Amino acid sequence: MNENSKKQLKKTGRPLKNDPAKIRYTISFNEEEHTRFLALFDQSGMQVKAHFITSCIFDKTIKTVQIDKGTVDFYMRLTSFHSQFRAIGVNYNQIVKLLYKNFSEKKAAAFLYKLEKQTAEMAMLCQKIIKISEEFEAKHLKK
């Protein structure tokens, strides 16, 4: 009796599963098949190969994520450019306020005329950028 009470008190370790996986299968690949298997496994984004194999066998959905470094780089540069473009807009508003505050109306109007020419050039540049972005999106992103 003393021995049984010690065993009942000692419940250490991992809790038992309700339905443990006890049955194992082995599979052999040649070099080409193994390379193909590893490529599919990497594309799936799963961490455990056994889970990947069972999901393939039982037709569970397998997600694949592809990251195009060129597209990510393009997106980052476009985002940076957009933030610079917004900063120019803020500076534009500040310049207009300062011109009317510090100069006469005639002199401020002359400076604004020059600023307006530069703004028109910038608007044309912006239209070109939008066109290039749309072409890039049509060719590379929507496949």
Backbone as CSV, one residue per row, in Angstrom:
resi,resn,N_x,N_y,N_z,CA_x,CA_y,CA_z,C_x,C_y,C_z
1,MET,0.804,-1.188,0.000,0.000,0.000,0.000,0.859,1.269,0.000
2,ASN,1.907,1.229,0.728,2.768,2.380,0.830,3.351,2.732,-0.547
3,GLU,3.653,1.729,-1.355,4.209,1.925,-2.687,3.175,2.551,-3.630
4,ASN,1.915,2.136,-3.567,0.845,2.682,-4.402,0.562,4.148,-4.068
5,SER,0.608,4.512,-2.821,0.338,5.892,-2.432,1.433,6.823,-2.942
6,LYS,2.680,6.337,-3.019,3.767,7.142,-3.558,3.563,7.389,-5.047
7,LYS,3.102,6.379,-5.781,2.875,6.538,-7.216,1.729,7.500,-7.496
8,GLN,0.728,7.492,-6.677,-0.400,8.387,-6.873,-0.017,9.830,-6.585
9,LEU,0.844,10.066,-5.650,1.257,11.416,-5.320,2.199,12.003,-6.356
10,LYS,2.970,11.158,-7.026,3.952,11.620,-8.002,3.297,11.733,-9.372
11,LYS,2.786,12.896,-9.738,2.214,13.118,-11.067,3.025,14.210,-11.748
12,THR,4.205,13.857,-12.169,5.063,14.827,-12.831,5.070,14.540,-14.324
13,GLY,5.556,15.504,-15.096,5.674,15.330,-16.537,4.525,15.977,-17.278
14,ARG,4.533,15.784,-18.562,3.534,16.371,-19.435,2.211,15.621,-19.288
15,PRO,1.058,16.325,-19.314,-0.226,15.631,-19.249,-0.449,14.785,-20.507
16,LEU,-1.084,13.637,-20.346,-1.320,12.738,-21.465,-2.378,13.310,-22.399
17,LYS,-2.196,13.059,-23.712,-3.175,13.495,-24.712,-4.338,12.533,-24.729
18,ASN,-5.508,13.042,-25.147,-6.690,12.188,-25.263,-6.532,11.162,-26.382
19,ASP,-5.994,11.625,-27.512,-5.819,10.752,-28.674,-4.385,10.898,-29.180
20,PRO,-3.424,10.246,-28.558,-2.027,10.429,-28.973,-1.761,9.796,-30.335
21,ALA,-0.862,10.415,-31.096,-0.469,9.889,-32.394,0.631,8.856,-32.173
22,LYS,0.273,7.580,-32.328,1.227,6.497,-32.082,1.690,5.820,-33.366
23,ILE,0.945,5.990,-34.428,1.241,5.279,-35.671,2.146,6.143,-36.530
24,ARG,3.230,5.551,-37.009,4.209,6.284,-37.802,4.381,5.634,-39.164
25,TYR,4.669,6.473,-40.149,5.001,6.016,-41.485,6.324,6.664,-41.885
26,THR,7.051,5.994,-42.718,8.289,6.585,-43.226,8.165,6.728,-44.735
27,ILE,8.880,7.690,-45.257,8.850,7.959,-46.691,10.278,8.260,-47.139
28,SER,10.601,7.861,-48.330,11.944,8.105,-48.861,11.839,8.955,-50.122
29,PHE,12.720,9.928,-50.231,12.774,10.814,-51.389,14.126,10.673,-52.062
30,ASN,14.144,10.863,-53.387,15.431,11.042,-54.047,15.782,12.527,-53.941
31,GLU,16.908,12.937,-54.458,17.376,14.322,-54.299,16.401,15.332,-54.908
32,GLU,15.916,15.036,-56.091,14.999,15.963,-56.771,13.684,16.104,-56.000
33,GLU,13.134,14.991,-55.546,11.883,15.029,-54.788,12.070,15.747,-53.452
34,HIS,13.213,15.518,-52.831,13.484,16.169,-51.554,13.590,17.686,-51.728
35,THR,14.245,18.115,-52.772,14.365,19.546,-53.053,12.995,20.155,-53.307
36,ARG,12.185,19.453,-54.073,10.821,19.925,-54.366,9.973,19.983,-53.084
37,PHE,10.103,18.950,-52.240,9.375,18.922,-50.974,9.770,20.097,-50.084
38,LEU,11.075,20.366,-49.975,11.541,21.471,-49.146,11.067,22.822,-49.675
39,ALA,11.018,22.950,-51.010,10.528,24.204,-51.600,9.055,24.406,-51.261
40,LEU,8.260,23.347,-51.368,6.836,23.447,-51.017,6.664,23.735,-49.535
41,PHE,7.474,23.112,-48.712,7.406,23.340,-47.269,7.743,24.791,-46.931
42,ASP,8.776,25.340,-47.575,9.153,26.733,-47.334,8.057,27.696,-47.770
43,GLN,7.424,27.402,-48.896,6.353,28.261,-49.396,5.144,28.237,-48.483
44,SER,4.924,27.128,-47.793,3.735,27.006,-46.946,3.813,27.908,-45.724
45,GLY,5.007,28.201,-45.251,5.165,29.032,-44.065,4.965,28.269,-42.766
46,MET,4.732,26.959,-42.838,4.556,26.156,-41.623,5.904,25.940,-40.949
47,GLN,5.853,25.642,-39.661,7.079,25.451,-38.891,7.459,23.976,-38.743
48,VAL,6.463,23.080,-38.792,6.698,21.663,-38.527,6.403,20.869,-39.805
49,LYS,7.361,20.058,-40.225,7.197,19.286,-41.456,6.090,18.255,-41.328
50,ALA,5.929,17.658,-40.155,4.880,16.656,-39.963,3.498,17.277,-40.149
51,HIS,3.304,18.483,-39.648,2.021,19.155,-39.836,1.780,19.467,-41.312
52,PHE,2.845,19.842,-42.011,2.734,20.120,-43.436,2.330,18.859,-44.205
53,ILE,2.952,17.742,-43.886,2.643,16.484,-44.586,1.204,16.062,-44.319
54,THR,0.749,16.136,-43.067,-0.637,15.738,-42.771,-1.626,16.672,-43.445
55,SER,-1.309,17.958,-43.533,-2.231,18.865,-44.214,-2.274,18.573,-45.715
56,CYS,-1.160,18.141,-46.297,-1.164,17.756,-47.711,-1.981,16.481,-47.930
57,ILE,-1.842,15.526,-47.052,-2.536,14.249,-47.217,-4.041,14.414,-47.065
58,PHE,-4.465,15.181,-46.090,-5.891,15.286,-45.795,-6.535,16.517,-46.418
59,ASP,-5.924,17.075,-47.430,-6.471,18.171,-48.237,-6.853,19.401,-47.427
60,LYS,-6.100,19.694,-46.409,-6.317,20.951,-45.714,-5.696,22.055,-46.548
61,THR,-6.175,23.276,-46.388,-5.622,24.369,-47.178,-4.225,24.694,-46.688
62,ILE,-3.358,24.962,-47.642,-1.970,25.305,-47.344,-1.745,26.707,-47.891
63,LYS,-1.292,27.594,-47.030,-1.065,28.951,-47.492,0.376,29.089,-47.968
64,THR,0.532,29.817,-49.061,1.862,30.127,-49.554,1.982,31.644,-49.646
65,VAL,3.107,32.152,-49.204,3.351,33.583,-49.213,4.609,33.827,-50.025
66,GLN,4.484,34.685,-51.030,5.646,35.036,-51.828,5.904,36.527,-51.660
67,ILE,7.123,36.872,-51.335,7.494,38.265,-51.147,8.460,38.651,-52.256
68,ASP,8.060,39.642,-53.032,8.905,40.129,-54.120,9.709,41.314,-53.598
69,LYS,11.023,41.153,-53.530,11.890,42.191,-52.963,11.819,43.483,-53.783
70,GLY,11.719,43.371,-55.098,11.639,44.563,-55.948,10.375,45.359,-55.682
71,THR,9.260,44.657,-55.499,7.997,45.336,-55.221,8.037,46.012,-53.861
72,VAL,8.611,45.337,-52.878,8.723,45.924,-51.538,9.601,47.173,-51.591
73,ASP,10.711,47.099,-52.331,11.608,48.243,-52.455,10.891,49.408,-53.141
74,PHE,10.159,49.101,-54.217,9.407,50.132,-54.937,8.391,50.785,-54.007
75,TYR,7.689,49.976,-53.244,6.673,50.491,-52.326,7.299,51.397,-51.263
76,MET,8.442,50.994,-50.722,9.110,51.794,-49.701,9.579,53.138,-50.268
77,ARG,10.136,53.112,-51.467,10.599,54.360,-52.077,9.424,55.274,-52.413
78,LEU,8.326,54.685,-52.881,7.139,55.471,-53.198,6.558,56.094,-51.932
79,THR,6.561,55.357,-50.841,6.077,55.883,-49.563,6.956,57.032,-49.088
80,SER,8.262,56.871,-49.219,9.192,57.927,-48.832,8.976,59.173,-49.687
81,PHE,8.797,58.963,-50.975,8.568,60.088,-51.887,7.261,60.795,-51.537
82,HIS,6.228,60.023,-51.207,4.935,60.616,-50.853,5.066,61.485,-49.610
83,SER,5.831,61.047,-48.623,6.012,61.850,-47.411,6.780,63.135,-47.725
84,GLN,7.750,63.073,-48.632,8.471,64.279,-49.042,7.547,65.236,-49.788
85,PHE,6.666,64.671,-50.599,5.710,65.475,-51.372,4.762,66.211,-50.414
86,ARG,4.329,65.522,-49.357,3.455,66.153,-48.367,4.193,67.271,-47.628
87,ALA,5.478,67.056,-47.339,6.277,68.076,-46.658,6.394,69.325,-47.524
88,ILE,6.498,69.144,-48.828,6.558,70.291,-49.740,5.248,71.071,-49.669
89,GLY,4.120,70.361,-49.585,2.827,71.031,-49.464,2.730,71.863,-48.199
90,VAL,3.248,71.340,-47.096,3.246,72.088,-45.839,4.120,73.335,-45.976
91,ASN,5.298,73.166,-46.572,6.192,74.313,-46.784,5.552,75.356,-47.702
92,TYR,4.834,74.913,-48.697,4.145,75.802,-49.632,3.171,76.697,-48.862
93,ASN,2.376,76.118,-47.984,1.420,76.904,-47.197,2.143,77.906,-46.297
94,GLN,3.244,77.501,-45.705,3.990,78.401,-44.838,4.582,79.576,-45.623
95,ILE,5.067,79.295,-46.832,5.651,80.359,-47.666,4.588,81.385,-48.044
96,VAL,3.400,80.912,-48.436,2.330,81.839,-48.812,1.969,82.744,-47.631
97,LYS,1.861,82.204,-46.440,1.539,83.012,-45.257,2.631,84.043,-44.987
98,LEU,3.900,83.607,-45.085,5.005,84.529,-44.822,5.100,85.631,-45.871
99,LEU,4.804,85.305,-47.134,4.862,86.319,-48.188,3.856,87.430,-47.918
100,TYR,2.633,87.057,-47.592,1.622,88.083,-47.343,1.865,88.825,-46.031
101,LYS,2.548,88.195,-45.106,2.815,88.829,-43.818,3.967,89.826,-43.908
102,ASN,5.030,89.479,-44.670,6.257,90.279,-44.665,6.431,91.201,-45.871
103,PHE,5.664,91.020,-46.928,5.850,91.839,-48.128,4.551,92.544,-48.487
104,SER,4.705,93.542,-49.359,3.508,94.227,-49.847,2.755,93.284,-50.786
105,GLU,1.510,93.635,-51.088,0.681,92.756,-51.936,1.297,92.579,-53.320
106,LYS,1.851,93.654,-53.880,2.418,93.591,-55.229,3.648,92.685,-55.261
107,LYS,4.525,92.861,-54.286,5.736,92.044,-54.226,5.393,90.581,-53.916
108,ALA,4.445,90.356,-53.017,4.018,89.001,-52.675,3.403,88.318,-53.891
109,ALA,2.627,89.076,-54.690,2.008,88.519,-55.894,3.075,88.113,-56.907
110,ALA,4.157,88.898,-57.024,5.245,88.568,-57.950,5.927,87.263,-57.522
111,PHE,6.184,87.142,-56.242,6.797,85.904,-55.752,5.854,84.713,-55.924
112,LEU,4.584,84.949,-55.689,3.606,83.863,-55.844,3.492,83.407,-57.295
113,TYR,3.687,84.352,-58.241,3.648,83.986,-59.654,4.783,83.002,-59.969
114,LYS,5.969,83.278,-59.440,7.107,82.370,-59.633,6.829,81.010,-58.961
115,LEU,6.267,81.082,-57.772,5.945,79.858,-57.033,4.884,79.033,-57.772
116,GLU,3.951,79.753,-58.412,2.886,79.068,-59.160,3.451,78.312,-60.362
117,LYS,4.448,78.881,-61.026,5.090,78.187,-62.152,5.753,76.887,-61.673
118,GLN,6.465,76.990,-60.564,7.111,75.796,-60.009,6.081,74.747,-59.587
119,THR,4.959,75.219,-59.067,3.894,74.309,-58.648,3.292,73.593,-59.852
120,ALA,3.138,74.285,-60.957,2.608,73.659,-62.175,3.555,72.570,-62.672
121,GLU,4.871,72.842,-62.627,5.849,71.831,-63.024,5.786,70.615,-62.093
122,MET,5.620,70.896,-60.802,5.536,69.805,-59.832,4.265,68.977,-60.047
123,ALA,3.176,69.624,-60.435,1.927,68.909,-60.705,2.090,67.990,-61.919
124,MET,2.800,68.470,-62.951,3.053,67.625,-64.123,3.923,66.432,-63.736
125,LEU,4.918,66.667,-62.909,5.779,65.587,-62.426,4.964,64.572,-61.627
126,CYS,4.051,65.073,-60.816,3.193,64.189,-60.019,2.330,63.312,-60.926
127,GLN,1.798,63.870,-62.005,0.993,63.090,-62.953,1.832,61.989,-63.602
128,LYS,3.086,62.293,-63.941,3.977,61.280,-64.508,4.239,60.160,-63.500
129,ILE,4.438,60.537,-62.254,4.693,59.540,-61.208,3.482,58.631,-61.036
130,ILE,2.303,59.211,-61.043,1.075,58.414,-60.915,0.946,57.454,-62.095
131,LYS,1.265,57.917,-63.288,1.185,57.069,-64.482,2.182,55.907,-64.386
132,ILE,3.405,56.193,-63.974,4.422,55.147,-63.829,4.001,54.139,-62.759
133,SER,3.439,54.635,-61.669,2.980,53.743,-60.592,1.864,52.828,-61.081
134,GLU,0.932,53.372,-61.856,-0.161,52.559,-62.393,0.364,51.503,-63.371
135,GLU,1.339,51.870,-64.207,1.939,50.903,-65.126,2.634,49.781,-64.359
136,PHE,3.365,50.148,-63.326,4.053,49.150,-62.507,3.049,48.216,-61.851
137,GLU,1.974,48.789,-61.322,0.954,47.976,-60.663,0.293,47.036,-61.663
138,ALA,0.011,47.511,-62.863,-0.638,46.666,-63.880,0.284,45.524,-64.326
139,LYS,1.577,45.823,-64.470,2.509,44.797,-64.964,2.930,43.798,-63.901
140,HIS,3.193,44.275,-62.687,3.861,43.421,-61.700,3.013,43.016,-60.502
141,LEU,2.055,43.821,-60.113,1.353,43.515,-58.876,0.076,42.714,-59.087
142,LYS,-0.621,42.916,-60.169,-1.911,42.238,-60.382,-1.736,41.045,-61.316
143,LYS,-1.137,39.990,-60.773,-0.945,38.777,-61.569,-1.822,37.686,-61.024
